[in-house]
Amino acid sequence: MGFSITWLAVREEASEKLLQSLGLSPTGETEEFPESLITTARLDTGWRVIWYNKYGCPFLQPQDLSRNSIDHDDVLLCLVEEHVMASSCEMWSGGKRKWWLSHEGESGPTGLSTEGELPVPFPAIRRDMEQLQTAEGDNAGVDYIFDIPSKVAQALVGFKHDEECPHLADKHYVVMSRTVPPGGFLRRLVGK
């Protein structure tokens, strides 16, 4: 079994507005590990994580990220699909995607697609993971390149989906429910 998830990080001061715009509200339940479909957690690094327990969250698509990043600086999105060794990470700000990096692992531990001006931690992380991959060999059964997007995200916000997070401010995840924001579905349906 492996992870098949989407997670987003937004600065804590912008988190309540973002949660509201996505139609997310707390159920009153908490979890030590995010097993429910949608959860959120505050980090002591100044970020809030929204975890969606499926790959490709339907309400965190490019148009949603563009709209929600207009008012929120630095909205970071990560997608992880361990079954096919695919991972990506992207940063949105001011309504535009600032950068993106992605690894599609169908052909093995090679290839990393990038776009935009990548963050400062990227070159060192890429170098380290490529050195580990070279030491293991391409047929070793391990894909270090897959970890590059997640490690870049971790360097920026202090969170990685498959590691215990020492930065959980409340030591738990809050289970969330989602209602379509007022006018959201109908507005998209009729284009208004």
matplotlib code that plots the C-alpha trace (Angstrom):
import matplotlib.pyplot as plt

x = [0.0, 1.2, 0.1, -2.2, -2.8, -3.1, -1.9, -1.8, 0.0, -1.0, 0.4, -1.5, -2.7, -4.5, -5.8, -9.2, -10.1, -8.9, -10.8, -13.9, -13.5, -13.0, -16.2, -14.3, -15.4, -14.3, -16.4, -15.2, -13.2, -9.4, -7.0, -3.4, -2.8, -4.9, -7.2, -10.4, -10.9, -10.2, -8.1, -6.1, -3.3, -1.5, 2.3, 4.6, 6.5, 3.6, 1.9, -1.4, -1.7, -4.9, -4.7, -7.0, -6.8, -6.9, -4.6, -6.0, -8.3, -11.4, -11.4, -7.7, -7.5, -5.5, -8.5, -9.1, -5.4, -5.3, -8.4, -7.4, -3.8, -4.8, -5.3, -3.1, 0.7, 2.3, -0.1, 1.9, 0.3, 1.8, 0.5, 1.8, 0.9, 3.2, 1.6, 3.1, 5.8, 4.5, 5.0, 4.8, 5.0, 4.0, 3.8, 1.0, 1.0, -0.9, -3.2, -0.3, 1.8, 5.3, 7.0, 6.4, 8.4, 7.2, 8.5, 6.5, 8.0, 6.6, 9.9, 11.9, 14.0, 14.8, 13.4, 12.3, 10.2, 10.5, 9.1, 9.6, 12.1, 12.5, 13.0, 16.5, 16.5, 15.9, 19.4, 20.9, 18.0, 18.2, 21.9, 21.7, 18.9, 20.6, 23.8, 21.9, 20.2, 23.5, 25.0, 22.1, 21.8, 18.7, 17.7, 18.1, 14.3, 14.5, 13.5, 15.2, 14.1, 10.5, 11.3, 12.6, 9.2, 8.2, 11.6, 11.5, 8.0, 9.4, 12.3, 9.8, 7.0, 8.3, 6.0, 6.4, 3.5, 5.4, 7.3, 6.3, 6.0, 7.6, 6.0, 2.3, 1.3, -1.7, -0.3, -3.3, -5.2, -8.7, -11.3, -13.0, -16.3, -17.0, -20.0, -20.0, -19.4, -22.4, -22.9, -19.8, -21.3, -24.1, -21.8, -19.4, -22.3, -23.8, -20.5, -21.5]
y = [0.0, 3.5, 7.1, 8.6, 12.1, 15.8, 18.3, 22.1, 24.5, 28.1, 30.7, 30.5, 34.1, 33.4, 30.0, 30.8, 32.8, 30.0, 27.3, 29.4, 30.0, 26.2, 25.5, 23.6, 23.6, 21.5, 18.6, 18.7, 15.4, 15.1, 12.4, 11.7, 10.8, 12.1, 9.1, 11.0, 12.4, 16.0, 17.2, 20.2, 20.9, 24.0, 23.9, 25.8, 27.0, 29.5, 27.3, 25.3, 22.0, 20.9, 17.1, 15.5, 11.7, 11.1, 12.0, 15.0, 16.9, 18.2, 21.5, 22.2, 22.4, 25.1, 27.5, 27.1, 27.7, 30.7, 32.2, 31.5, 32.6, 36.1, 37.1, 34.5, 34.8, 31.4, 28.6, 25.4, 22.3, 18.7, 15.6, 12.2, 8.9, 6.2, 3.4, 4.8, 6.8, 10.2, 13.3, 17.0, 20.3, 23.8, 27.3, 29.7, 33.4, 36.5, 34.3, 32.7, 29.5, 30.7, 27.4, 23.7, 20.4, 16.9, 13.4, 10.7, 7.3, 5.0, 4.7, 4.3, 6.7, 9.3, 12.5, 15.6, 18.2, 21.8, 25.2, 28.7, 30.1, 27.2, 27.9, 28.2, 24.6, 22.9, 22.6, 21.0, 18.6, 17.6, 17.1, 15.0, 12.8, 12.3, 11.3, 8.7, 7.4, 7.1, 5.2, 2.8, 2.5, 2.9, -0.8, -0.9, -0.8, 2.6, 5.9, 8.9, 11.3, 10.7, 12.3, 15.6, 17.5, 16.3, 17.3, 20.7, 21.2, 20.1, 22.5, 25.3, 24.6, 21.9, 19.1, 15.8, 13.4, 10.2, 11.4, 12.1, 15.9, 17.6, 20.9, 19.9, 22.8, 21.0, 17.4, 16.4, 16.9, 18.4, 16.5, 18.8, 18.6, 20.4, 22.2, 23.9, 27.6, 29.9, 30.3, 28.2, 25.2, 27.2, 30.0, 27.6, 25.8, 28.9, 30.8, 33.7]
z = [0.0, -0.7, -0.5, -3.1, -1.8, -2.4, 0.1, 0.2, 2.5, 3.0, 5.4, 8.7, 8.6, 5.3, 6.2, 7.6, 4.5, 2.2, 4.2, 3.9, 0.2, -0.3, 1.7, 4.4, 8.0, 11.1, 12.1, 15.7, 15.3, 15.3, 14.2, 15.1, 11.4, 8.5, 7.7, 6.8, 3.3, 4.3, 7.3, 8.2, 10.7, 11.9, 11.7, 14.1, 11.0, 10.2, 7.6, 7.6, 5.7, 4.1, 3.4, 0.8, 0.9, -2.8, -5.7, -7.7, -5.3, -7.3, -5.5, -5.8, -9.6, -11.4, -11.6, -7.9, -7.1, -9.3, -7.7, -4.2, -4.6, -5.7, -2.0, -0.5, -1.0, -1.4, -1.8, -2.2, -3.7, -3.6, -5.3, -4.4, -6.1, -4.9, -6.8, -10.1, -8.4, -9.5, -7.4, -8.0, -6.2, -7.3, -5.8, -6.6, -5.7, -7.0, -9.2, -11.1, -10.8, -9.9, -10.3, -10.7, -10.5, -11.3, -11.5, -13.4, -12.5, -15.1, -16.9, -13.7, -11.5, -14.2, -15.3, -13.5, -15.2, -14.0, -14.8, -13.5, -11.0, -8.6, -4.8, -3.2, -1.7, -5.0, -6.5, -3.4, -2.9, -6.6, -6.4, -3.2, -4.6, -7.9, -6.1, -4.1, -7.3, -9.1, -6.1, -6.1, -9.9, -12.0, -11.6, -7.8, -7.1, -5.4, -6.9, -5.1, -7.9, -6.8, -3.4, -4.9, -5.0, -1.5, -0.1, -1.7, -0.1, 3.2, 3.1, 2.5, 4.9, 7.3, 6.3, 4.4, 3.9, 4.8, 7.9, 11.4, 11.6, 14.6, 13.5, 14.2, 16.5, 18.0, 17.6, 15.6, 12.4, 12.4, 10.3, 7.8, 5.9, 2.7, 1.4, -1.9, -1.3, -1.9, -5.6, -6.3, -8.1, -9.8, -10.7, -12.4, -14.1, -15.7, -16.0, -13.7]

ax = plt.figure().add_subplot(projection="3d")
ax.plot(x, y, z, "-o")
ax.set_aspect("equal")
plt.show()
